[in-house]
Protein backbone atom coordinates (compact mmCIF):
# COMPACT_ATOMS: atom_id res chain seq x y z
CA UNK A 1 0.00 0.00 0.00
CA UNK A 2 2.96 2.32 0.49
CA UNK A 3 3.66 2.38 -3.26
CA UNK A 4 0.04 3.28 -4.00
CA UNK A 5 0.23 6.02 -1.40
CA UNK A 6 3.30 7.57 -3.00
CA UNK A 7 1.72 7.39 -6.46
CA UNK A 8 -1.51 9.00 -5.20
CA UNK A 9 0.39 11.84 -3.53
CA UNK A 10 2.31 12.51 -6.74
CA UNK A 11 -0.88 12.33 -8.77
CA UNK A 12 -2.60 14.73 -6.36
CA UNK A 13 0.24 17.21 -6.78
CA UNK A 14 -0.12 16.90 -10.56
CA UNK A 15 -3.85 17.62 -10.31
CA UNK A 16 -3.19 20.71 -8.18
CA UNK A 17 -0.54 21.93 -10.63
CA UNK A 18 -2.99 21.34 -13.49
CA UNK A 19 -5.67 23.40 -11.73
CA UNK A 20 -3.13 26.16 -11.11
CA UNK A 21 -2.10 26.18 -14.77
CA UNK A 22 -5.71 26.38 -15.94
CA UNK A 23 -6.23 29.30 -13.55
CA UNK A 24 -3.05 31.07 -14.71
CA UNK A 25 -3.83 30.63 -18.40
CA UNK A 26 -7.57 31.26 -18.18
CA UNK A 27 -7.24 34.54 -20.11
CA UNK A 28 -5.41 32.78 -22.95
CA UNK A 29 -7.93 29.94 -22.95
CA UNK A 30 -10.81 32.44 -23.08
CA UNK A 31 -9.18 34.31 -25.96
CA UNK A 32 -8.62 31.11 -27.90
CA UNK A 33 -12.20 29.92 -27.29
CA UNK A 34 -13.53 33.35 -28.29
CA UNK A 35 -11.62 33.16 -31.57
CA UNK A 36 -13.50 29.96 -32.39
CA UNK A 37 -16.86 31.60 -31.69
CA UNK A 38 -16.65 34.28 -34.36
CA UNK A 39 -19.13 32.56 -36.71
CA UNK A 40 -21.77 31.08 -34.42
CA UNK A 41 -25.26 32.58 -34.01
CA UNK A 42 -25.10 33.23 -30.24
CA UNK A 43 -21.45 33.50 -29.12
CA UNK A 44 -22.23 35.11 -25.75
CA UNK A 45 -24.16 32.12 -24.43
CA UNK A 46 -21.37 29.78 -25.46
CA UNK A 47 -18.80 32.08 -23.85
CA UNK A 48 -20.78 31.98 -20.60
CA UNK A 49 -20.89 28.18 -20.76
CA UNK A 50 -17.13 28.16 -21.34
CA UNK A 51 -16.54 30.24 -18.22
CA UNK A 52 -18.75 27.90 -16.17
CA UNK A 53 -16.80 24.92 -17.54
CA UNK A 54 -13.49 26.65 -16.75
CA UNK A 55 -14.51 27.32 -13.14
CA UNK A 56 -15.78 23.73 -12.80
CA UNK A 57 -12.46 22.41 -14.14
CA UNK A 58 -10.45 24.46 -11.65
CA UNK A 59 -12.63 23.42 -8.69
CA UNK A 60 -12.55 19.76 -9.76
CA UNK A 61 -8.76 19.87 -10.03
CA UNK A 62 -8.37 21.38 -6.56
CA UNK A 63 -10.82 18.99 -4.90
CA UNK A 64 -9.41 15.95 -6.69
CA UNK A 65 -5.84 16.96 -5.89
CA UNK A 66 -6.60 17.42 -2.20
CA UNK A 67 -8.50 14.12 -1.97
CA UNK A 68 -5.74 12.25 -3.80
CA UNK A 69 -3.06 13.64 -1.49
CA UNK A 70 -5.12 12.76 1.60
CA UNK A 71 -5.76 9.27 0.22
CA UNK A 72 -2.08 8.80 -0.52
CA UNK A 73 -1.06 9.83 2.97
CA UNK A 74 -3.69 7.50 4.46
CA UNK A 75 -2.51 4.62 2.27
CA UNK A 76 1.09 5.20 3.30
CA UNK A 77 0.25 5.31 7.00
CA UNK A 78 -2.13 2.35 6.90
CA UNK A 79 -4.96 4.30 8.51
CA UNK A 80 -8.37 2.73 8.96
CA UNK A 81 -9.93 5.18 6.50
CA UNK A 82 -7.36 4.39 3.79
CA UNK A 83 -9.72 2.13 1.84
CA UNK A 84 -12.52 4.72 1.78
CA UNK A 85 -10.22 7.53 0.67
CA UNK A 86 -8.66 5.13 -1.84
CA UNK A 87 -12.04 4.52 -3.45
CA UNK A 88 -12.80 8.24 -3.63
CA UNK A 89 -9.36 8.99 -5.07
CA UNK A 90 -9.81 6.21 -7.62
CA UNK A 91 -13.09 7.79 -8.71
CA UNK A 92 -11.39 11.16 -9.18
CA UNK A 93 -8.52 9.45 -10.98
CA UNK A 94 -10.91 7.84 -13.43
CA UNK A 95 -12.20 11.29 -14.42
CA UNK A 96 -8.89 12.54 -15.82
CA UNK A 97 -6.61 11.21 -18.50
CA UNK A 98 -4.65 8.00 -19.00
CA UNK A 99 -2.48 8.32 -15.88
CA UNK A 100 -5.48 8.80 -13.61
CA UNK A 101 -7.42 6.02 -15.32
CA UNK A 102 -4.55 3.57 -14.91
CA UNK A 103 -3.91 4.51 -11.28
CA UNK A 104 -7.63 4.48 -10.45
CA UNK A 105 -8.22 1.10 -12.10
CA UNK A 106 -5.24 -0.53 -10.38
CA UNK A 107 -6.31 0.94 -7.06
CA UNK A 108 -9.87 -0.35 -7.48
CA UNK A 109 -8.50 -3.78 -8.34
CA UNK A 110 -6.01 -4.08 -5.47
CA UNK A 111 -7.56 -2.12 -2.62
CA UNK A 112 -10.65 -4.28 -2.21
CA UNK A 113 -10.71 -6.82 0.64
CA UNK A 114 -8.92 -10.14 0.14
CA UNK A 115 -12.13 -12.18 0.42
CA UNK A 116 -13.56 -10.37 -2.63
CA UNK A 117 -10.61 -11.20 -4.89
CA UNK A 118 -11.13 -14.11 -7.25
CA UNK A 119 -7.60 -14.33 -8.63
N, C-alpha and C positions, 0 to 999 in steps of 0.2 A: 504494500500500500504506500510505502514511502516514495517509490518511483512515480506512482500516479499523483501523489501530492505535489511533488516537484513540478511535474508536467502541468498540473492544474494551476499552480501559482504562476508559472511562466506564461501560460495561456491567458490567465487573468490580467497580467501586466500587458500583454499584447492587445487585449480588448480595450483596456484603459487608454493605451497609446493610440489605438485606432479611433476611439471617441474623441480624444484630444485633437487628433489630426483633422477629423471631420469638422470639429468646432473651429479650428484655426483656419481652415480653407473653406469655410462656409460661404464667404463672399465670392470666391472663385467658382465654387460649385453653382451658386445662384446665377452668376454671370453666364456660365456655360449652359445651364439649363434654360435661361432666358433667351440665349441665342438660338436655341432649338425651337422656341415657341413663336418665332416671328411670323409664321404662316398658318396658325391655327385660329379658329373662329373666336374663342374666348380664352386668351392667354392669361388673364388675371386669375381666373379660377384655378387653372393648372399651376400657376405660380404659388398660390396659397396652399394648394395640396402639396407642392414640393417643400414648402417651408414646414408644414406639419410633418411630413416624412423625415425631413432633416432633423427636426427636434426629437422625433421618436427614435431615430437612429442613434443620436447622441445619448439619450436617456437609456436606451437598451444596452449600449456599449458600456456605460458606467455601471449599471445594475449588474449586468452579466460579468463584468470584470471584478466587481467587488464580491459577488457570490462565488466566482471561480477561485479567487484568492482565499476566501474563508474556507471553501471546501478543500482546497489544497492543504491549508494549514491543519484542518481537522483530520484529513487523511494521513498526514505525516505524523501527527501526534497520537493517532489511534483513539480519538475521542468517541464517545458513544453516539454522537450525532453525525459522525463521518459519513455513514451510509446515506442518511437523508440529504445532507448537503451534496454528496456525490451525485445523487439522482437529479437534484435541481441543477447542478453544474453541468451534468450531461445533457439535460434538456437545453440549456443555454448554448452549449457547445454544438448541438445539432442544428441550431439556427444560423450558424455562420461558417461558411466556407469549408474546404476540405480538411484542414487541420482540426477544426472543431468537430466536424462530423466523425473523423477517425478517433479522436480522443473520447468523444461522447459515446460512440458505439463500443469501444473497448471497455470503457468504464461501466456501461450498462451490462456488458457481458461478464465482467469479472468482479463486480462489486456485490452482486446478488449473493444470498446465503448459499452455503455449500449444499444444503439439502435440495435446492432448486436446480442445481446444475445436473445436466444429463450426460455430460462428456466424461 
